[in-house]
């Protein structure tokens, strides 16, 4: 039995009234029995997930259809330098 989770088409990530982020997911078992679920994340959990995804994607160029936030800040470790702290 193989389980898959994927984003639900047409249902974007959204913020709840208690300031959590919710990612709608579609779960399928062996390609059948789809069920929709939600992955609620605190702001701290979302930040950790964001950081992990940035690190995992850093060695790959952003595709032309990628979000602006990735294209504008993507830097390889060899060219990134911290010059001072605010």
C-alpha positions as a printed Julia matrix, in Angstrom:
86×3 Matrix{Float64}:
  0.0    0.0     0.0
  1.48   3.34   -1.08
  0.27   6.68    0.29
  0.78   9.96   -1.6
  0.14  13.52   -0.5
 -0.1   16.43   -2.93
 -1.41  19.97   -2.98
 -5.08  20.32   -3.76
 -5.5   22.1    -7.12
 -7.22  25.46   -6.74
 -6.95  25.55   -2.93
 -4.12  27.87   -1.84
 -2.32  27.96    1.46
 -4.32  30.2     3.8
 -4.12  31.81    7.22
 -6.63  30.99    9.95
 -8.21  33.34   12.48
 -5.79  32.06   15.15
 -2.79  33.06   12.97
 -1.86  29.57   11.78
 -1.13  28.63    8.19
 -3.07  25.77    6.62
 -1.86  23.79    3.6
 -4.67  21.85    1.87
 -3.5   18.37    0.85
 -5.0   15.5    -1.12
 -4.16  12.03    0.18
 -4.41   8.94   -2.0
 -3.73   5.3    -1.21
 -2.33   3.25   -4.09
 -3.8    5.78   -6.53
 -7.34   5.38   -5.19
 -9.55   6.64   -2.38
 -8.66  10.32   -2.48
 -9.31  12.25    0.7
 -8.66  15.91    1.35
 -6.84  16.91    4.52
 -5.21  20.01    5.93
 -1.73  20.49    7.37
 -1.93  23.26    9.99
  1.36  24.98   10.77
  2.26  27.5    13.44
  4.23  30.49   12.18
  7.41  28.97   13.67
  6.74  25.62   11.95
  6.12  27.4     8.66
  9.41  29.32    9.04
 11.32  26.08    9.68
  9.69  24.43    6.66
 10.47  27.49    4.53
 14.12  27.43    5.62
 14.43  23.7     4.93
 12.93  24.13    1.46
 15.26  27.07    0.71
 18.29  25.02    1.69
 17.13  22.05   -0.39
 16.46  24.25   -3.44
 19.56  26.44   -3.19
 21.67  24.32   -5.55
 18.99  24.37   -8.26
 18.28  27.41  -10.42
 14.81  28.87  -10.04
 12.58  28.09  -13.01
 11.14  31.01  -15.01
  7.72  30.18  -13.55
  9.1   30.16   -9.99
  7.9   32.66   -7.4
  9.57  36.08   -7.25
 10.79  35.5    -3.7
 13.04  32.66   -4.82
 14.49  34.41   -7.87
 15.31  37.63   -6.04
 17.09  36.1    -3.04
 18.65  32.93   -4.39
 22.4   33.04   -3.83
 24.99  30.31   -3.9
 26.97  29.78   -0.69
 30.18  30.82   -2.49
 28.9   34.34   -3.22
 26.85  35.03   -0.08
 28.6   37.16    2.54
 27.32  38.7     5.72
 28.86  42.17    5.94
 27.29  43.29    9.18
 24.41  42.77   11.53
 21.65  45.33   11.95
